[in-house]
Amino acid sequence: MAGTNGGSASPRVVLVDDEHEPRRATARLLRRAGYDILEAATSAEAMRAIVGGRIDLVVSDIAMPDSDGIALLQFVRMHDQDVPVVLVTGAPAVETAIEAVEHGAYKYLVKPVSPERLEEVVRGAVRMRKMAQIRREAMALAGAAPDADLEPHFERALESVWVAYQPIVRADGSLFGYEGLLRSDERSLPTPAHMLDAAERLGRLAQLGRRVRARAAEHMARSDAALFVNLHPRDLDDEELLSPDSPLARIATRVVLEITERTSIDSVNEIRGKVARLRELGYRIAVDDLGAGYAGLTSFALLEPEIVKIDMSLVRDVDSMPVKQRLIESFTTLCREMGIRVVAEGVETLAERDALVRLGCELLQGYLIAKPGRPFPVPSWAAA
């Protein structure tokens, strides 16, 4: 094991590569940038370094003589959920990239990697490490369960995942499609928000997303209706979603992928290209939670959606609130001019329903029509 610069305040990086000269060159680069470098020529050396002291980041070649980078990534995840791992390869493969995502790799880089790009990735990874540490301290202060206790709860929740469906109807009450909604029978993670938070903390968002999409694809094979599927922005980094061989791709022409306005999508790499690949497979794109998320035109400019869903916060009591009526009418008029369909979410009263239809919402969803349930709830269109 080679030495370090000894600065205890400097972020400590384990650099793993069995090729001596490239490893030394990278180590010099990162030391000049202010990092404390531990060099390892084998995965075994790297594991000893990880167990032996404070580590802020692991940068590893995938092809190693004693083990591969994926196995090292799994070892790091067992030892510390918060340490970012950057994997580097000269022989990229879709299967390896998918494994890297599943096990929570921070980045998957393909050689040759420029010094500027490497420094950028290392800098971002170290910041993520600091953020994770701060969050963990805040969770401890609030009495939240540590990730070590979370793992078995998440495993049980993942095993019991099922999909609830809520009908989306046209303005005349006829069925247009269903939104598939994440559900689980695990009581310790009782809501979708709890499940998603646990998956993010454990680095298993991709695994959860795949499970839900596979279940929904299986159910919708028995229906001709459209299927709306919620995506976490990080799902767009999962190659399985973009694959023509995925279960959902088989019914892609009936699938609308919903991307929420509540979470920024600015951090998704090459988002325009990924959205274009999804459209080539037949998917349509929707912006979800309009009115409840990030302001501005970022999501519209990047996604160019075919469908927009108005959040229930704007729908609630729209029949008695002129300000909401003017806003929704202006919005539906603009969307119609742009060829975008509008769904109003959270419709709970006849008065809301009638007002929304009058204001130009051509699709509606909410408890008035049907509550989410197992395949497939029958929509109602109560008389005014």
C-alpha positions in Angstrom: 0.0 0.0 0.0 1.6 3.3 -1.1 1.6 6.4 1.1 -0.5 9.5 1.3 0.1 13.2 1.8 -0.8 12.8 5.4 -3.2 15.7 5.6 -6.0 14.5 7.9 -8.4 17.3 6.7 -8.0 16.3 3.1 -10.6 14.0 1.5 -9.1 10.5 1.5 -9.4 8.6 -1.8 -8.6 4.9 -2.3 -7.2 4.6 -5.9 -7.4 1.0 -7.2 -5.6 -0.1 -10.4 -3.3 -3.0 -11.1 -1.4 -1.1 -13.8 1.4 0.8 -12.0 2.1 3.7 -14.3 -1.6 4.8 -14.9 -2.3 4.5 -11.2 0.8 6.6 -10.3 -0.2 9.3 -12.8 -3.7 9.5 -11.5 -2.4 9.6 -7.9 -0.1 12.6 -8.7 -3.0 14.4 -10.4 -5.3 14.0 -7.4 -2.6 14.8 -4.8 -2.0 18.1 -6.6 -5.7 18.8 -6.4 -5.5 18.4 -2.6 -6.7 14.8 -2.0 -5.1 12.3 0.4 -4.4 9.2 -1.8 -4.2 5.6 -0.8 -3.0 3.5 -3.8 -3.9 -0.2 -4.2 -2.8 -2.6 -6.8 -5.4 -5.3 -6.0 -9.0 -5.4 -4.7 -7.7 -7.1 -1.5 -5.4 -4.1 -0.8 -8.2 -1.8 -1.3 -10.5 -3.7 1.0 -7.9 -3.6 3.8 -7.6 0.2 3.3 -11.4 0.6 3.4 -11.7 -1.4 6.6 -8.6 0.2 8.2 -9.7 3.8 8.4 -11.6 6.8 7.2 -12.4 6.8 3.5 -14.2 9.4 1.5 -14.1 7.9 -2.0 -13.1 4.8 -3.9 -11.9 5.1 -7.5 -11.4 1.6 -9.0 -10.6 0.0 -12.4 -13.2 -2.7 -13.1 -10.8 -5.3 -14.5 -8.6 -6.5 -11.6 -6.4 -9.7 -11.3 -7.9 -10.9 -8.0 -11.5 -9.6 -8.3 -13.5 -7.1 -10.3 -14.7 -3.6 -9.5 -18.3 -4.7 -9.0 -17.2 -7.1 -6.2 -15.3 -4.2 -4.6 -18.3 -2.0 -5.0 -20.4 -4.6 -3.2 -17.8 -4.8 -0.4 -17.8 -1.1 0.0 -21.6 -1.1 0.3 -21.5 -3.7 3.0 -18.9 -1.7 4.9 -20.3 1.8 4.4 -23.4 2.9 2.6 -22.2 6.5 2.2 -18.8 6.1 0.5 -19.1 6.9 -3.2 -17.5 4.5 -5.7 -16.4 5.6 -9.1 -15.8 2.6 -11.5 -13.5 3.0 -14.6 -13.3 0.6 -17.5 -11.6 0.3 -20.9 -14.1 -2.3 -22.0 -17.6 -0.9 -21.4 -20.5 -3.4 -21.3 -24.2 -2.7 -20.8 -24.4 -5.6 -18.3 -21.6 -4.2 -16.2 -23.1 -0.7 -16.3 -26.4 -2.1 -15.1 -24.7 -3.9 -12.2 -22.9 -0.7 -11.2 -26.2 1.2 -11.1 -27.9 -1.6 -9.1 -25.2 -1.6 -6.4 -25.1 2.2 -6.2 -22.0 3.3 -8.1 -21.6 7.1 -8.1 -20.2 7.1 -11.7 -19.3 4.6 -14.4 -16.5 6.1 -16.6 -15.1 4.8 -19.8 -11.4 5.2 -20.6 -9.7 7.3 -21.7 -10.8 9.8 -19.0 -9.5 13.3 -19.3 -7.8 14.8 -16.2 -10.5 17.5 -16.1 -13.3 15.0 -16.2 -11.7 12.9 -13.5 -11.2 15.9 -11.2 -14.8 17.0 -11.8 -16.2 13.5 -10.9 -14.0 13.2 -7.8 -14.9 16.7 -6.6 -18.6 15.9 -7.0 -18.3 12.5 -5.3 -16.5 14.0 -2.3 -19.3 16.6 -2.0 -21.8 13.8 -2.0 -19.9 12.1 0.7 -20.0 15.2 2.9 -23.7 15.7 2.2 -24.4 12.1 3.3 -22.4 12.6 6.5 -24.4 15.8 7.3 -27.7 14.0 6.6 -26.7 11.1 8.8 -25.9 13.4 11.7 -29.3 15.2 11.2 -31.1 11.8 11.1 -29.3 10.8 14.3 -30.4 14.0 15.9 -34.0 13.4 14.8 -33.9 9.8 16.0 -34.2 8.2 12.6 -33.2 4.6 12.1 -29.7 4.1 10.6 -29.3 2.4 7.2 -28.0 -0.8 8.9 -31.5 -1.2 10.4 -33.2 -0.1 7.3 -31.9 -2.8 5.0 -34.0 -5.7 6.3 -37.1 -3.5 6.3 -36.5 -2.6 2.7 -35.9 -6.2 1.7 -39.2 -7.2 3.1 -40.9 -4.2 1.4 -39.3 -5.1 -1.9 -40.6 -8.6 -1.7 -44.1 -7.4 -1.0 -44.2 -4.7 -3.7 -47.4 -4.5 -5.6 -49.0 -2.0 -8.0 -52.2 -0.1 -7.4 -54.1 1.4 -10.3 -56.2 4.6 -10.5 -58.3 5.2 -13.6 -57.8 8.3 -15.7 -60.9 9.2 -17.7 -61.8 11.5 -20.6 -64.1 14.5 -20.1 -67.1 12.4 -21.0 -66.3 9.8 -18.4 -64.9 7.1 -20.7 -61.7 5.3 -19.7 -58.4 6.6 -21.0 -55.9 4.7 -18.9 -54.6 3.9 -15.5 -51.8 5.3 -13.3 -49.7 2.6 -11.7 -48.8 3.4 -8.1 -46.2 1.9 -5.9 -47.5 0.0 -2.9 -46.0 -2.4 -0.3 -47.3 -4.6 2.6 -44.3 -3.8 4.8 -45.6 -1.9 7.8 -42.3 -0.2 8.7 -42.3 1.5 5.2 -46.0 2.3 5.0 -46.1 4.8 2.1 -44.4 5.2 -1.3 -42.5 8.2 0.1 -41.0 5.9 2.8 -40.1 3.3 0.2 -38.4 5.8 -2.1 -36.5 7.4 0.8 -35.3 4.0 1.9 -34.3 3.0 -1.6 -32.4 6.2 -2.1 -30.6 5.9 1.3 -29.6 2.3 0.4 -28.6 3.0 -3.2 -31.3 0.8 -4.6 -33.6 3.1 -6.5 -32.9 1.3 -9.7 -33.9 -2.1 -8.3 -37.1 -0.7 -6.9 -38.0 1.1 -10.2 -37.4 -2.1 -12.1 -39.6 -4.2 -9.8 -42.5 -1.7 -10.1 -42.2 -1.4 -13.9 -42.1 -5.2 -14.4 -45.2 -5.8 -12.2 -47.1 -3.0 -14.1 -46.1 -4.5 -17.5 -47.3 -7.9 -16.5 -50.7 -6.5 -15.4 -51.2 -4.3 -18.4 -50.7 -7.1 -20.8 -54.3 -7.9 -19.9 -55.6 -4.4 -20.7 -55.7 -2.2 -23.8 -55.7 1.0 -21.8 -52.8 3.5 -21.5 -50.5 3.0 -18.5 -49.0 6.0 -16.6 -45.8 5.1 -14.8 -44.0 7.4 -12.3 -40.2 7.8 -12.7 -37.7 9.1 -10.2 -35.3 11.4 -12.2 -32.5 8.9 -11.4 -34.5 6.2 -13.2 -33.4 8.0 -16.4 -29.8 6.9 -15.6 -30.9 3.2 -15.6 -30.0 1.5 -18.9 -32.7 -1.1 -18.3 -35.4 1.6 -18.7 -33.9 2.5 -22.1 -33.6 -1.1 -23.3 -35.9 -2.4 -26.0 -35.8 -5.8 -24.1 -37.2 -4.5 -20.8 -40.7 -5.7 -19.8 -42.2 -2.3 -20.1 -40.8 -1.7 -23.6 -43.0 -4.5 -24.9 -46.0 -2.2 -24.4 -44.2 1.1 -24.8 -46.7 2.6 -27.2 -49.3 2.5 -24.5 -47.0 3.8 -21.7 -46.8 7.4 -20.5 -43.7 8.0 -18.3 -44.4 10.6 -15.7 -41.5 12.8 -14.4 -42.4 14.8 -11.4 -42.0 18.6 -11.1 -41.2 18.1 -7.4 -37.7 17.1 -8.1 -35.1 18.9 -10.2 -34.0 17.0 -13.4 -31.1 19.3 -14.1 -28.6 16.7 -12.7 -29.6 13.9 -15.1 -26.8 13.3 -17.5 -27.6 13.7 -21.2 -31.3 13.9 -20.5 -32.3 15.1 -24.0 -30.6 12.0 -25.6 -32.2 9.7 -23.1 -35.7 11.1 -23.6 -35.2 10.8 -27.4 -34.3 7.1 -26.9 -37.4 6.5 -24.9 -39.6 8.1 -27.6 -37.9 5.9 -30.2 -39.1 2.9 -28.2 -42.7 4.3 -28.3 -43.0 5.9 -24.9 -44.8 9.2 -24.3 -43.6 11.7 -21.7 -45.6 13.5 -19.0 -44.7 16.2 -16.6 -46.3 15.4 -13.2 -47.3 17.6 -10.3 -47.4 20.8 -12.3 -47.9 23.6 -9.8 -46.3 21.8 -6.9 -42.7 21.6 -8.0 -39.7 23.5 -9.4 -40.7 26.8 -11.0 -39.6 27.8 -14.5 -39.5 26.1 -17.9 -36.7 23.6 -17.3 -38.8 20.5 -17.4 -40.8 21.7 -20.4 -37.7 22.6 -22.3 -35.8 19.4 -21.6 -38.7 16.9 -21.8 -41.1 18.5 -24.4 -44.0 16.5 -22.9 -47.0 15.1 -24.7 -49.0 15.2 -21.5 -49.0 17.5 -18.4 -50.7 16.6 -15.1 -52.0 19.5 -12.9 -51.3 18.9 -9.2 -54.2 18.5 -6.9 -53.1 21.7 -5.0 -54.4 23.7 -8.0 -57.5 21.4 -8.4 -58.7 21.6 -4.9 -61.8 23.9 -4.6 -61.2 25.2 -8.2 -65.0 25.6 -8.6 -65.0 28.4 -5.9 -61.7 30.1 -6.5 -61.5 32.5 -9.5 -57.7 32.8 -9.3 -57.3 29.1 -9.8 -59.9 29.1 -12.6 -58.1 31.8 -14.5 -54.7 30.0 -14.1 -56.0 26.6 -15.2 -57.9 28.0 -18.2 -54.9 29.9 -19.4 -52.8 26.8 -19.0 -55.1 24.5 -20.8 -55.5 27.0 -23.7 -51.7 27.2 -24.0 -51.3 23.4 -23.9 -54.0 22.9 -26.5 -52.1 25.3 -28.8 -48.9 23.3 -28.2 -50.6 19.9 -28.7 -50.2 18.9 -25.1 -52.9 17.0 -23.3 -53.9 18.0 -19.7 -54.8 15.7 -16.9 -56.3 17.2 -13.7 -55.3 15.2 -10.6 -57.1 14.9 -7.3 -60.7 15.5 -8.4 -62.9 14.8 -5.4 -66.2 16.6 -5.9 -68.7 17.0 -8.7 -68.3 20.8 -8.6 -64.5 20.4 -9.2 -65.1 17.9 -12.0 -67.5 20.2 -13.8 -65.3 23.3 -13.4 -62.3 21.5 -14.8 -64.1 20.2 -17.8 -65.4 23.7 -18.5 -61.9 25.1 -18.1 -60.6 22.7 -20.8 -59.1 19.7 -18.9 -59.7 16.8 -21.2 -58.5 14.1 -18.8 -59.3 13.7 -15.1 -58.2 11.5 -12.2 -59.2 11.4 -8.5 -61.2 9.8 -5.8 -64.5 11.0 -7.3 -63.7 8.7 -10.3 -62.1 5.8 -8.4 -59.6 5.2 -5.5 -56.4 3.3 -6.4 -56.8 -0.4 -6.2 -55.6 -3.8 -7.5 -56.1 -4.5 -11.2 -58.4 -2.9 -12.3 -60.8 -0.4 -10.5 -63.9 0.5 -12.5 -64.3 4.3 -12.9 -67.5 6.1 -12.1 -68.9 9.3 -13.6 -71.4 10.4 -11.1 -74.3 12.6 -12.3 -74.0 16.3 -11.8 
